[in-house]
Amino acid sequence: MTTETYSMMDIAPTVSAALQLPAPAQAKGRPIQAVAKSMAGKSRVAILALDAFGLFAWNLWKGEMPYLQSLHAQHSIILRSVMPSVTPVNFATMVTGTDQAGHGIKARTDSFACETLFDVVRRTGNKSAGIGIDDYTGTALLGRHADICGNAGEGSDDTVADKIIEIAEGDAPMFLIAQLGRVDDVFHRFGPSSREVVPMLRDTDGRARRLVERLGPLGYGVIILADHGQHDAEPGEAGSLKGNHGTESPEDCLVPCTWM
């Protein structure tokens, strides 16, 4: 993997550049040229966020994920989460290009204090979608502010994948962002370095292949990243949870990113 590290604040400007749209007004980041250039000519962009799948876990388990390995062999960078390294804050950063002080999101029930990619796309007469499990950030924050809320109910990441494909084929939003939230759940339960997470990661790898192979022919450039990482919790640190995040540590803040 390349050692080039970019900020999570660079994602929104990168999506805007790929779609030849202005960045959200308060964006502090800049377009990642390697991503924007390889997506030139795409009419749509999809962000697939594997919640909590940080560089720490990737380096441990990438041998179990051959499809994502094949993508990273072609295009690979590292992103640094903004603080605090938690889900609503960093998903908000992905769609605004600014940090928590700029977008104002602390919890998934908050409202944005600045312009978003949803607003930018809406001004062109096109639509956007936020997709995820019921009452997770993908629906409760992103879906609430996007034109299309893709609520996959209380199911698995497979049901989220089904909803992504359903919306992409039926509504063809210009911008789509999806939270695959069960990755985070499993890491919290077992800890990111436990072999007990491997079956979930193998399923995630197959799911990523399925999504890319379905979204690509629909005209989507696909970015696969995470909102933050996780570290193995110390005894007593997080109650019964064995994985935790929220700190400035590399385990919590550095995440892999690839794209098609």
N, C-alpha and C positions, 0 to 999 in steps of 0.2 A: 504494500500500500504506500502511496505517496505520503511524504511528510508535510505536504502543504495543508495548512489549517486555516479555515475561514470561520467567520462568525455566523451564528444562526440568523443574525440580522441581514445577511446577504441573500437569503433565500427569496424573500419577496421581490427585491429588485431583479434577481435572476429570472424569476418567472415572468415579471413584467417585460424584461428585455427579450426573452424568448418569444413572447406574444406580441412584441413591438408595441407595447403600451407604456405609459408613464408609470413610474414607481409610486406607491402610496406616498402621500404628501409629506408625512413625518418620518419617512424611512431614513435610517442612519447608515444602513449597509450599502454595499455596491454590488453590481452584477458580477457573478463568477463567470468570467469570460469563457472558460472551457465548457461550462454547462450551456450557457446561452448560445454559443456558436454551434455546438453540436445539435441544438434543437431548432436552429434557424429554419424557418419554413413550416414548422409545425403550427397547426391552427388551434391546438388544445394542449394543456399541460395537466398532468395528474401527479399529485404528491401522495405517496404511500408511506405512512409513518409507522414504523414498527416500534411501538411505545416501549421505551427503556432499553432498546437494543444498542448499548454503547460499544465503544471500541474495546473495552475490557472484555466483555462477553464475546465479541466478534473474534478477537485474537485467540481466545480459548477454544472456540467451537466452530470456526469457519470451515474446518475439515469435514464437518457434518452438514455443510450447506453448499453443495457443489454448484447449484445454479447461481446463487449470489456471488460465489467465488468467481464464476465465469464473467459476471458483469463487472466485478471489481477489477478483474484482470484487464478490462478494456478502459474503464473510467473509474477513478477512485480518489476521493478527497476526505478530509476530516473536518468536521464542524465542531465548534465550541458553543455549548448552550449558554444562554444568558442566565443570570442569577435572579432568583433562586432556581436551581435546576429541577424544576417540577413541571408537570404536564401542562396545565392551563397557561402558564407564563410563556413557555416556549412554543406552544402551538400559536398563541397570539403573536409572538415574534415572527413566526413563519409567514403570517398573512399581513403583517404591517411593516416589517423591516426595522422595527425599533424595539427597545428594551422595555422592561416593566414600567419604568418611569414615564415612558412615552405612550404606551398603549393602555396603561391603567388596569390590566387584568391581573387579579390575584387568585380568583376562583372562577370556575367554569360558568357560574351564574352571573358574573359581572358583564358590563357592556363596555365596548371599546371607546376609548377617549380620543381616538384618532382615525384617520382613513385606513381602510383595509383593501386588500386585493379584491374582495367582494364588491366594494364600492367602485373600484377602478373598472372592473369587468362590466358591472351594471351600467355604467355610463356609456358603454359602447353598444348597448342594446342586447348584450349577451348575458348568459346565466352562469352561475357558479354553484357548487355543491359542497356541503360538509357532511361527512358520512362516518358512522360509528355505531357503537352499542348504545342502547338506551341509557340516558343519564350519565354518559361519559362525555369527555370534552369534545369528541367528534360530533356529537349531536347537540349537547347542552350549550356549548359555546359556538362552535363553527357552524353547525347546521342551523342554529337560531339566527345567525347573521347572514348566512348565504341565501341564495334564492331557492335552493332545494335542500331540504333536510332529509338525509338518507338514514333513517332510524332502522337499524337491523335488529331491534328488540333486545332481549336479554340473552342472546345466543352466543355463538363462538365467533372467532375471526373468520371462519368459513362463511357464516351468514353475513358478515361485513363484506367479504369478497363478493358474495352473490349480489348484495345491494350495490356495490360499486359497478359491477357489470350491468346490472339492470338499469341503473341511471345513465351510465355511459352510452349504452345502446339505445335507450329510449328517449333521453333528454339531450344528450350530447353537450353537456355544459363546457364552456370554454376553459374553465378552471375547476378542478376537483381536488379536494384534500380529504384524506381518509385516515382515521386512527384505528390501527389494529391493536386493540388495547389488552388482549389476553396475554401478550408477551410480558408486559409489565406485571400482570397478576401472577403469572407463574414464577417470574424472577423474585417477586416479593415472598412468595410461599416457600421456595426452596433455596434461594440465593443464586446469583448468576454463575457462580463457579461450580455448582452442584451438577453431577451428571443427570440428575433427575429432570433437568430442563431440556435435555437433548431431544426427546421425542417431540416436544413442542417446537423446537427450532427446526427439526427436519420437516415438520408440517408447514412451518412458516416459509421454508425454502420452496417447497412445492407450490404453496399458495402464491408466492411472488412470481414464480414462473407462469402459473395460470393467469395471473392478472396482466403481466406484461404481454403475454401472447394474445390476450383478448383486447387490451387497450391499444397496442401498437397499430393494428390494422384500422382502428377507428380514428386514427390521426393524432393520437396522444403521444407527446413526449412524457416519459415517466421518470420521476425522481424518487428514489428509495432512500430514506434516511430514518432518523429517530429524533425524538424531542429531547432526550437526555439519556444517561446511562444509569447504572446501578452498581453499588458495591456490596460485598458480603457484610451483613450487619454484625457488629460485635454483640456478645451476649448482653441482653437487657437493653440494647440500643433502640430497638423498634418493637418491643413487646414480643409477640410470637412470630413476627415476620423475620425471615432470614436474609432478605435483601432490602436495601434502603437507598435513598438518594436525596438530593437537596443541597449538598455541600458544593464547595469549589474544587473538590478533588478531581483528578483526571478521570477516575472511574465514573463519576457522576456527570461530568461535563463534556467529555470528548466522545463523539459519535461518528460512525462511518457513513459515508454517502456515496451512492453510485447512481447512474442514470442510463437511460436507453436513448 
